Amino acid sequence: MRLGDKPLGFLVSFLLGVAWASVFVGAVTSFLLFYKETFFYALVSAFIAMLPGIIAILGLEHFITNKEKLDELKKQTELLEKKLFHD
């Protein structure tokens, strides 16, 4: 996992798995449920059923990216403080 914090990394990985599973289950069940109507209607309903999972994935990835950015900024700040105050 990209996050250094073990419990937080485990939680985020678990939630990402749940989000991907909801995308897959939502798309498949919705498609199979509405396939008898028309193919286009089944595709549209599958896409709509995938949206909550996709939004959850995007939110979690945004959280991971911001956490990585914060960690990198902390490292840069530490290096700058060493350079400025110890020279």
JORA-V696555 format. One record per residue. PSI is psi in whole degrees, -180 to 180 (none if undefined). D_LAST is the distance of its C-alpha to the last C-alpha in whole Angstrom. Layout:
BEGIN
psi: (PSI PSI)
d_last: (D_LAST D_LAST)
END
This chain:
BEGIN
psi: (151 -24 137 -28 118 -53 -39 -40 -41 -44 -45 -40 -42 -46 -35 -40 -42 -41 -43 -38 -39 -34 -49 -49 -42 -43 -46 -49 -41 -42 -46 -29 -39 8 -28 -26 -81 158 -42 -44 -37 -41 -44 -43 -35 -42 -43 -37 -25 -20 -46 -40 -40 -41 -40 -42 -46 -40 -43 -40 -37 -42 -45 -44 -44 -37 -42 -40 -42 -44 -40 -40 -35 -41 -43 -40 -42 -43 -41 -39 -39 -43 -42 -40 -10 7 none)
d_last: (36 33 32 30 32 36 38 37 37 40 42 40 42 45 45 45 48 50 49 50 53 54 54 56 59 59 59 62 64 64 65 68 69 70 70 74 74 72 70 68 68 67 64 63 63 61 58 59 59 55 53 52 51 49 48 47 45 43 42 41 39 37 36 35 33 31 30 29 27 26 24 22 21 20 18 16 15 14 12 11 10 8 6 6 6 4 0)
END
